Amino acid sequence: MSRDLSFKSPFKKFRRLQVFYTHFITFMDIKMHFDHFNINVTDLDASLAFYKENLGLNEVGEKRAPDGSFILKYLSSPGNDFRLELTWLRDHEGPYELGENESHLALRYDGNYDEIREFHRKNGVICFENPSMGIYFIHDPDDYWIEILPYR
């Protein structure tokens, strides 16, 4: 007499339910918008000056820890809800280690692209140019890269 030794999973029905549930969530109507992006900075004043001078971002908000352990500054451009959050941490020593992280901000310039590129070149903040793609990057005092794109 031969015996059936094949394994029958007791979770087979659960897996089907899990796939159905995941499929349902994937098509959920989610309405969101970007609010802010955070970067940590070592010199808050230098960073505020950089973002104002080179990108035209103005301070639109601030939060301070009651014990002075951190300061958050929110920057934005006129007519834009998206904010850049600069975080200064009192107890952090030395520069931030950015590693091989290639995340970056990207901004489109509404005016003459050649003029803004020359402005950034004169300010000494261009860190990479890719002429074949028609883009370049500038870097802030903490060496975060910001992609500058022409308006299209």
C-alpha positions in Angstrom: 0.0 0.0 0.0 1.5 3.4 -1.0 1.1 6.5 1.1 0.8 10.1 -0.1 3.7 11.9 1.4 3.1 15.3 -0.4 2.9 18.3 1.9 -0.4 20.2 2.1 0.0 23.7 3.5 -2.7 24.7 6.0 -2.0 28.3 5.0 -3.0 27.9 1.3 -6.3 29.8 1.8 -4.6 32.5 3.9 -2.1 33.1 1.1 -4.9 33.7 -1.4 -6.6 36.0 1.1 -3.3 37.9 1.6 -2.8 38.3 -2.2 -6.4 39.6 -2.5 -5.9 42.0 0.4 -2.6 43.3 -1.0 -4.3 43.8 -4.4 -7.2 45.7 -2.7 -4.8 48.1 -0.9 -2.8 48.7 -4.0 -5.8 50.3 -5.7 -7.0 52.3 -2.8 -7.7 56.0 -3.7 -5.1 57.8 -1.6 -5.0 61.6 -1.9 -1.8 63.2 -0.5 0.6 65.9 -1.3 4.3 66.5 -0.4 4.6 68.6 2.7 8.3 68.8 3.5 11.7 67.3 3.1 14.2 67.3 6.0 17.9 67.7 6.0 20.2 68.0 9.0 22.6 71.0 9.0 25.7 71.8 11.0 25.6 75.6 10.7 22.0 76.8 10.6 22.9 80.4 9.7 25.2 79.4 6.8 22.5 77.1 5.5 19.7 79.7 5.7 21.9 82.1 3.8 22.8 79.5 1.2 19.2 78.6 0.5 18.0 82.2 0.4 20.9 83.4 -1.8 21.1 80.5 -4.2 17.6 79.2 -4.4 15.4 82.1 -3.3 13.9 80.1 -0.4 12.5 82.1 2.4 11.9 81.1 6.0 8.2 80.3 6.6 8.2 78.6 10.0 10.3 77.6 13.0 10.1 75.2 15.9 12.5 75.2 18.8 12.9 72.5 21.5 12.2 74.0 25.0 15.6 72.7 26.2 17.4 74.1 23.2 18.4 70.7 21.8 17.2 71.4 18.3 15.9 74.1 16.0 13.8 73.4 12.9 13.5 76.0 10.2 11.1 75.6 7.3 11.9 77.2 4.0 9.7 77.6 0.9 9.4 79.5 -2.4 6.6 82.0 -3.0 3.3 80.3 -4.1 4.6 76.8 -3.1 3.2 74.6 -0.3 6.3 72.3 -0.3 8.8 73.1 2.5 12.4 72.3 3.1 13.0 71.6 6.8 16.5 72.4 8.1 17.2 70.6 11.4 20.0 71.8 13.6 20.9 69.5 16.5 22.8 71.1 19.4 24.6 67.9 20.5 25.7 66.7 17.0 29.5 67.2 16.6 31.2 67.4 13.2 29.9 67.1 9.7 27.1 64.8 8.8 28.2 61.6 7.0 26.2 61.5 3.8 27.8 58.3 2.5 26.8 57.0 -0.9 23.3 58.3 -0.6 22.3 59.8 -3.9 19.0 61.3 -2.7 18.8 64.9 -3.6 16.4 67.9 -4.0 15.5 69.0 -7.5 14.2 72.4 -8.4 13.1 73.8 -11.8 14.1 77.3 -12.6 11.4 79.4 -14.2 13.8 82.1 -15.7 16.8 82.0 -18.0 18.6 78.8 -17.3 22.0 80.0 -18.5 21.8 83.1 -16.3 21.0 81.1 -13.1 23.8 78.6 -14.0 26.3 81.5 -14.4 25.1 82.9 -11.1 25.7 79.6 -9.3 29.1 79.3 -11.0 30.1 82.8 -9.7 29.0 81.7 -6.2 31.2 78.6 -6.5 28.4 76.2 -5.6 28.2 74.0 -8.7 29.5 70.6 -7.9 28.5 68.6 -11.0 27.4 69.3 -14.5 25.9 67.0 -17.1 25.7 68.9 -20.3 24.4 65.9 -22.3 21.3 65.9 -20.0 21.2 69.7 -19.7 21.3 69.7 -15.9 23.7 70.6 -13.1 23.9 70.2 -9.3 24.9 72.7 -6.6 25.8 71.8 -3.1 25.0 73.4 0.2 27.3 74.0 3.2 26.8 70.4 4.4 27.4 69.0 0.9 23.8 68.1 0.1 23.3 68.1 -3.6 20.5 70.0 -5.3 19.7 69.4 -8.9 18.8 72.5 -11.0 16.5 71.8 -13.9 15.3 74.2 -16.7 11.6 74.9 -16.8 10.1 72.9 -19.6 
